[in-house]
Amino acid sequence: MAHTNLHLAEGLAVGTALTIVPLARAWLARAPIARPLLRTVLVSAGLALWAVAPIVLTTLGAPGGVHTAAWANVFLGHAVIDRRFDGGLLIGEAAIVAWLGAVYLLAVAGIVRARRRRRAAGPPPG
C-alpha cells in the first residue's frame, strides 16, 4: 500500500499540471502572477485532499479494502497506486517539499518583479 505522502504528492502534481498554463502565460507576459499562483495552490491542495480520501475513510472506520477497490480509482487512481507501489514515504515527502519550495520561490520572484516594476514607473503624480 502506498503511503499518504505519495497520494498527496500525486494530487499536488495533477493540480499543478492542470493549472500551469495560465501561470506560465502570466509569468512570460510579465503580468502579475498572484491570481494564477493562488489558483494553482488551491486546485493542487484540493486535489491532494481528494487523493487521500480513501485513507480518511479507512481512518474513520471503513474496511481496508477501500484502498484497492475499483471505485477508489475515482480518487486520482488511488487503487492503482496502492496496488503498484509499496511505500512512497520518501519520494512523496521529497515531491511535497519540492512543490512547496517552487510555490514559495515563484511568490517571492513575483513580489520582487512587482517591486521593480513599481520603482521603474516612478513616484505617483501629485
C-alpha positions as CSV (number, residue, x, y, z in Angstrom):
1,M,0.0,0.0,0.0
2,A,1.3,3.4,-0.9
3,H,1.9,6.0,1.8
4,T,-0.2,9.0,2.3
5,N,2.6,11.4,1.2
6,L,2.7,9.7,-2.2
7,H,-1.0,10.3,-2.7
8,L,-0.7,13.9,-1.5
9,A,2.2,14.5,-3.9
10,E,0.2,13.0,-6.7
11,G,-2.7,15.4,-6.0
12,L,-0.3,18.4,-6.0
13,A,1.3,17.2,-9.3
14,V,-2.0,16.8,-11.0
15,G,-3.3,20.1,-9.8
16,T,-0.2,21.9,-10.9
17,A,-0.4,20.2,-14.3
18,L,-4.0,21.4,-14.8
19,T,-3.2,25.0,-13.9
20,I,0.4,25.6,-15.0
21,V,-0.5,27.1,-18.4
22,P,-2.2,30.3,-17.1
23,L,0.6,30.7,-14.6
24,A,3.3,30.3,-17.2
25,R,1.5,32.7,-19.6
26,A,1.3,35.3,-16.8
27,W,4.9,34.8,-16.0
28,L,6.1,35.1,-19.6
29,A,3.9,38.1,-20.3
30,R,5.4,39.8,-17.2
31,A,1.8,40.1,-15.8
32,P,1.0,39.8,-12.1
33,I,1.1,36.1,-11.1
34,A,-0.8,36.3,-7.8
35,R,-4.1,35.1,-9.1
36,P,-2.8,32.3,-11.3
37,L,-0.4,31.2,-8.5
38,L,-3.3,31.2,-6.0
39,R,-5.4,29.2,-8.4
40,T,-2.6,26.7,-8.8
41,V,-2.2,26.3,-5.0
42,L,-6.0,26.0,-4.3
43,V,-6.5,23.4,-7.1
44,S,-3.4,21.4,-6.2
45,A,-4.3,21.4,-2.5
46,G,-7.9,20.4,-3.2
47,L,-6.8,17.5,-5.5
48,A,-4.2,16.4,-2.8
49,L,-7.0,16.2,-0.3
50,W,-9.2,14.4,-2.9
51,A,-6.4,11.8,-3.5
52,V,-6.2,10.9,0.2
53,A,-10.0,10.5,0.7
54,P,-9.8,6.7,0.9
55,I,-7.2,7.0,3.6
56,V,-9.5,9.3,5.5
57,L,-12.4,6.8,5.0
58,T,-10.4,3.9,6.5
59,T,-9.2,6.1,9.3
60,L,-12.9,6.8,10.1
61,G,-13.6,3.0,10.2
62,A,-14.2,1.8,6.6
63,P,-12.7,-1.6,5.8
64,G,-9.1,-1.7,4.5
65,G,-10.3,-3.0,1.1
66,V,-11.3,0.6,0.2
67,H,-7.7,1.2,-0.9
68,T,-7.8,-1.4,-3.6
69,A,-11.5,-1.3,-4.6
70,A,-12.0,-0.4,-8.2
71,W,-14.2,2.6,-7.3
72,A,-11.3,4.1,-5.3
73,N,-9.7,5.0,-8.7
74,V,-12.0,8.0,-8.8
75,F,-9.6,9.5,-6.2
76,L,-6.8,10.1,-8.7
77,G,-6.1,6.4,-9.3
78,H,-5.8,5.6,-5.6
79,A,-6.4,1.8,-6.0
80,V,-3.9,1.5,-8.9
81,I,-1.2,3.3,-7.0
82,D,-1.8,1.3,-3.9
83,R,-1.6,-2.0,-5.8
84,R,1.6,-1.0,-7.6
85,F,3.6,0.9,-5.0
86,D,4.6,-0.3,-1.6
87,G,5.7,2.7,0.5
88,G,6.4,6.0,-1.1
89,L,7.1,8.0,2.1
90,L,10.5,9.4,1.0
91,I,9.6,10.2,-2.6
92,G,6.2,11.6,-1.5
93,E,7.9,13.9,1.1
94,A,10.5,15.0,-1.5
95,A,7.9,15.8,-4.0
96,I,5.8,17.8,-1.5
97,V,8.8,19.8,-0.3
98,A,9.9,20.5,-3.9
99,W,6.3,21.7,-4.7
100,L,6.2,23.9,-1.6
101,G,9.7,25.3,-2.5
102,A,8.7,26.0,-6.1
103,V,5.5,27.9,-5.0
104,Y,7.5,29.9,-2.4
105,L,10.2,30.8,-5.0
106,L,7.5,31.8,-7.5
107,A,5.8,34.0,-5.0
108,V,9.0,35.7,-3.9
109,A,10.0,36.2,-7.6
110,G,6.6,37.7,-8.4
111,I,6.9,40.1,-5.4
112,V,10.4,41.2,-6.5
113,R,9.3,41.7,-10.1
114,A,6.3,43.8,-9.0
115,R,8.5,46.0,-6.8
116,R,10.9,46.5,-9.7
117,R,8.1,47.4,-12.0
118,R,6.7,49.9,-9.4
119,R,10.2,51.5,-9.0
120,A,10.6,51.8,-12.7
121,A,7.3,53.5,-13.1
122,G,8.5,56.3,-10.7
123,P,6.7,58.1,-7.9
124,P,3.0,58.6,-8.2
125,P,2.0,62.1,-9.5
126,G,0.7,64.7,-7.1
